[in-house]
């Protein structure tokens, strides 16, 4: 069993003992996403796949927060932010902008990319390294800015 799944399971038990219903609901949502992936693909998740699922969930929550903020739904923003904070507990530490930029520059040099047409090569190389540690939309924007010049 994956380390992340074990940690989340332990947190579920702690939330049940502590009668922390909001946290328990958010953790169960994460476990349900893991189970859905395992059932759909008939696999056991390793930490890399768990991180990919958590990263996707975090992105969805950030998008929801943006939409709810625009609609002035502060109650829903608060709920989404709470769940996002719990999801982020299990993601690897986020990289700084300088670290991301250095990794991108190294990937561009390694792949010999010169134009936007080479974007797929770079993203393929970076996805495993940056998954869960950086917002891939932001990474994409940085790559584009380097390739235009």
Residue pairs with C-beta under 8 A, 6 or more apart in sequence:
1 44
2 44
2 45
2 46
2 47
2 49
2 50
3 47
4 47
4 50
4 51
4 54
4 90
5 31
5 34
5 45
5 50
7 90
8 27
8 30
8 31
8 34
8 90
9 31
11 23
11 27
12 24
12 27
12 28
12 31
15 21
15 23
15 24
15 27
16 24
22 82
23 86
26 82
26 83
26 86
26 87
27 86
29 57
29 83
30 53
30 54
30 57
30 86
30 87
30 90
33 53
33 57
34 45
34 50
34 53
37 43
37 45
37 49
37 53
38 44
38 45
43 49
45 53
48 128
48 131
50 90
51 91
51 92
51 131
51 132
52 131
52 132
54 87
54 90
54 91
54 132
55 91
55 131
55 132
55 136
57 87
58 84
58 87
58 88
58 91
59 135
59 137
61 80
61 81
61 83
61 84
61 87
62 84
64 76
64 80
65 77
65 80
65 81
65 84
68 74
68 76
68 77
68 80
69 77
91 132
91 133
92 132
92 133
93 133
94 133
94 134
95 103
95 130
95 133
95 134
100 130
100 134
100 138
100 139
100 142
101 142
103 126
103 129
103 130
104 122
104 126
104 139
104 142
104 143
104 146
105 146
107 113
107 122
107 125
107 126
108 122
108 143
108 146
108 147
110 125
111 118
111 121
111 122
111 125
112 118
113 119
113 121
113 122
113 147
114 147
115 147
116 144
116 147
116 148
118 147
119 140
119 143
119 144
119 147
122 143
123 136
123 139
123 140
123 143
126 139
127 136
130 136
130 139
